[in-house]
Amino acid sequence: MALIEAGSSGSSSAIQKRSVRIAGHPTSISLEDAFWEALREIAAVRKLRLSELVEEIDSRRGSQNLSSAIRVYVLGSYRGGQRDN
């Protein structure tokens, strides 16, 4: 997986809102481009669809905001803590 450098270009900090299906329901998630790219990379490594990975993160997040939970998951993955969980 390629490491995405924070602030490497103005586009990596642009927030993108995307719709993802969780348990059959569309859910809007707002993340920076760099996090969307990293999330797609993690899903590919784990041979999951993006929606499957988001569902997994959602099921573990408790009361944490979904966008925040995704950012924490991505950070943990790049630190080696969650990639294969």
C-alpha positions as CSV (number, residue, x, y, z in Angstrom):
1,M,0.0,0.0,0.0
2,A,1.3,3.4,-0.9
3,L,1.5,5.9,2.0
4,I,-0.5,9.1,1.3
5,E,1.4,12.2,2.6
6,A,-0.8,14.7,4.4
7,G,-0.8,18.0,2.6
8,S,1.1,16.7,-0.4
9,S,-1.3,18.4,-2.7
10,G,-4.3,20.6,-2.2
11,S,-6.6,17.9,-3.5
12,S,-5.9,15.5,-0.7
13,S,-7.6,17.8,1.8
14,A,-10.7,18.4,-0.2
15,I,-13.8,16.9,1.4
16,Q,-15.9,14.6,-0.7
17,K,-19.3,13.4,0.2
18,R,-20.2,10.0,-1.1
19,S,-23.1,7.7,-0.7
20,V,-22.4,4.1,0.6
21,R,-24.9,1.4,1.3
22,I,-24.7,0.1,4.8
23,A,-27.1,-2.8,5.6
24,G,-29.0,-2.0,2.4
25,H,-29.5,1.7,3.3
26,P,-27.7,4.6,1.5
27,T,-25.6,6.6,3.9
28,S,-23.7,9.8,3.1
29,I,-20.1,9.9,4.3
30,S,-17.9,13.0,4.1
31,L,-14.1,12.3,4.0
32,E,-11.0,14.0,2.6
33,D,-9.9,12.6,-0.8
34,A,-6.8,11.1,0.8
35,F,-9.0,9.0,3.2
36,W,-11.3,7.8,0.3
37,E,-8.2,6.7,-1.6
38,A,-6.7,5.0,1.4
39,L,-10.0,3.3,2.2
40,R,-10.2,1.9,-1.4
41,E,-6.6,0.7,-1.1
42,I,-7.3,-1.1,2.2
43,A,-10.5,-2.7,0.7
44,A,-8.6,-3.9,-2.3
45,V,-5.8,-5.5,-0.2
46,R,-8.5,-7.2,1.9
47,K,-10.4,-8.2,-1.2
48,L,-13.5,-6.4,0.0
49,R,-15.9,-4.0,-1.7
50,L,-15.7,-0.5,-0.3
51,S,-19.2,-0.9,1.1
52,E,-18.3,-4.1,2.9
53,L,-15.3,-2.5,4.6
54,V,-17.5,0.5,5.6
55,E,-20.1,-1.9,7.0
56,E,-17.4,-3.6,9.1
57,I,-16.1,-0.3,10.4
58,D,-19.7,0.8,11.1
59,S,-20.4,-2.3,13.1
60,R,-17.5,-1.7,15.4
61,R,-17.7,2.1,15.9
62,G,-20.1,2.3,18.9
63,S,-21.2,5.9,19.4
64,Q,-18.3,7.4,17.4
65,N,-19.2,9.4,14.3
66,L,-18.8,7.2,11.2
67,S,-16.5,9.6,9.3
68,S,-14.3,9.8,12.4
69,A,-14.3,6.0,12.8
70,I,-13.2,5.6,9.2
71,R,-10.3,8.0,9.7
72,V,-9.2,6.2,12.8
73,Y,-9.5,2.9,11.0
74,V,-7.4,4.1,8.1
75,L,-4.8,5.6,10.4
76,G,-4.6,2.3,12.4
77,S,-4.3,0.3,9.1
78,Y,-1.3,2.4,8.0
79,R,0.3,2.0,11.4
80,G,-0.2,-1.8,11.0
81,G,-2.8,-2.3,13.6
82,Q,-6.0,-3.1,11.7
83,R,-5.3,-4.0,8.1
84,D,-6.2,-7.7,8.4
85,N,-8.9,-7.5,11.0
